[in-house]
Amino acid sequence: MLNSDLIAYLQPSPSRFDGTEWRDVTGRLTDIEADDARIRLRVSLPPGLYRCKLQTLNGAFDMDTAMIPMVRVPDGKLDPVGPWDFDHLTGVMAMPMARTFVNGRRIGGMWFDMPGPEDIENSRLNADFGFEAEDGETELVLEFVERDRSRIDWRRIKFIEIRKDDRAPRELAPAEKGHPRVFVNSDEAERLRDRLADSPSFRAIVDRIKYGAPGSSEFDLVCLAYLVTKDRDIGEIVRSKVNELCRMATWSGKADPLVMGGENDRGIALKLYAIGLARDWCAELFDAEERSRMKEKVGTYIRKLYDFTVLQRAYMGCPTPEPHSLGTWNGTAIACMAFYDDLEEARKALPFFHGLFTESLRLFPQDGKNVWVTYFPFHLIRYLAAAHTFGGQRPELDRSSFLDRLGHAMLACFNAPNSQEMQRGLRTREHRFLSAYLSRFHPTPEIDSIYRTFVDQERKTAGDVDLGLFDLLYAPRQEGPAASYPKRPFLCQGHRHDHVRIRGGRSPVRLPPDLKRAVP
C-alpha cells in the first residue's frame, strides 16, 4: 500500500509516568487511552470500512502457550504440537483474543493471525482486522480477554496501523418484486411445477420427506417440495424446523460465542440459508407472530456475521477461495436476498458480501481446476445461482475463465482425483451440482453431455442417482449423448517429447528424463 493511504500509525511512546502511553506518528489521532489490557481510540473518519494491522515486538509472545500436548505414537509420550489458532480440546482460542467494540457495541472477538515460520522463530504475532466508521466520531475499543492477559498486553505491541479498507461493496438489488426470488422466480416456479409433476425421481423425494426418517432429506429439498406440491405435511415440516431455530436462545452451542466456530462461521450461515429459503419459498406457512420472530432472529445473525466478516479481515479473507469464508458469506447473503424487503440489515449487508464474491471469483484458477476441484467452488456456485435469479443475469459474475473451463476440468480430473477428493467421496454428486449450474447460467461447450456422464457414472457405481437441489432446478434433459472421459486425464497436454504445456500455463515446461519417458 502507498503511504498516501495511511490514516494513522500508532506506537507506544516512552514515558516516565505511564508505560502504556501511545502516540500517532502522523499526528492525526490524538485521543488515545491505554492500559495493559485495553486500548481506546476515538477518531472522526468518513463513514466506511477501515483496516487495522498490528504487530507485537519480537520475543513478546510465548508460542508454547498456543501448543496442544498430544500423544506420540508409538512410545506414548506427550509432545507439544502447534501453534494452533483454536484449542479444540478446551474450546478456547489458542491465539490471543481481544473483545472489540465500536461506539460501545461489541462487534466480536479479534484474534491474532496464525504465525508463520519467521514469526514463530521471533516469538512474534500479527493481526489484520477491520472496523466500520459511522457518521461523526467513532470510538474503537479492544480489550484482551481475561484468560490471555498473562501472555499478551498492549506494552508488547510494536505498532498499530490504520488505513482505508479496500473491500468495496457492489450494489445488488432484486430485479423483480415478490417471491420466490432465490434460485427460481415466480414464472420459473410455475414451469417447475409442470415439469416435476410426473417425475418419478421427484415423487421419490417427496415420499422420502413425508414417510422417511426425520432429517433424512436436506432442508432445501424439503422447501422445494413444498413450493412445488403445497403439501400440508411437508409444509408442517418446514414450519416446525424454522420455528425451532427461531426459538433457540443461541445458535452457537459454545460457552463463548466469540471463539472460532462460535456465532461466526458456516454453521450459523447454514441456518440463515435454511430460514431464508423458507421465507422465500414457503412464506404463507407462517403467521404474523412467527414472521416477526423470523425477522428478529435473522436480522440478529445477519448483523453478527456482517460484523464478524468486517472484523476478522485475515481469517475471513478479502477476497478468498477458501470454503469456510465462502460458506459463511453464501448463507448470509442468501438470507439477505430473502429478507431484502423486510430488514435494513439485509439491505446493508448484501452489497458487502456481493463485493466479496465478485472479487473472490477472480482468484479461482483460469484453467478451471482447483486443488479440490468440487469442494472449493461449491459455495461460490450456490451464491452465483442465487445472485443471478435475485438480481438478473449479473455480468460481473459471468465473465470468468474459471467458469468457462470448469466443466472440462471436472471431466479431465475425474479418473485422476487427488487424495482429498477420494477421501471425501460424493464426487459425482458435486460434479453434477456444478455442471447443472453451468448448463443453466454459464453454458459452455459440451456441458450438457458432461452432466449426463456424471449421472451415468453415479448410476453405475451407486445403483441410483441421489438428486439434489440443482439437479431438479437446472439439469439439462437426460436425452442426449454423454461425454467421454479423456484417455490421459493427468496434468499436461502434448507439446514435444521433452516439453509439455501445463493446463492453464503460458509457456512449455522441460520434463526430467525419468518423466519424459512416460510421455508418449
Secondary structure, 3 states (H helix, E strand, C coil): CCHHHEEEEEEECCCCCCCCCEEECCCCCCEEEECCCEEEEEEECCCEEEEEEEEECCCCCCHHHHCEEEECCCCCCEEEECCCCEECCCCEECCCEEEEEECCEEEEEEECCCCCHHHHHCCCCEEEEEEEECCCEEEEEEEECHHHCCCCCHHHEEEEEEEECCCCCCCCCCCCCCCCCCCCCHHHHHHHHHHHCCCHHHHHHHHHHHHCCCCCCCHHHHHHHHHHHCCHHHHHHHHHHHHHHHHCCCCCCCCCCCCCCCCCCHHHHHHHHHHHHHHHHCHHHCCHHHHHHHHHHHHHHHHHHHHHHHHCHHHHCCCCCCHHHHHHHHHHHHHHHHCCCCCHHHHHHHHHHHHHHHHHHCCCCCCCCCCCCCHHHHHHHHHHHHHHHHHCCCHHHHCCHHHHHHHHHHHHHCCCCCHHHHHHCCHHHHHHHHHHHHHHHCCCCCHHHHHHHHHHHHHHHHCCCCCCHHHHHHCCCCCCCCCCCCCCCCCEEECCCCEEEECCCCCCEECCHHHHCCCC
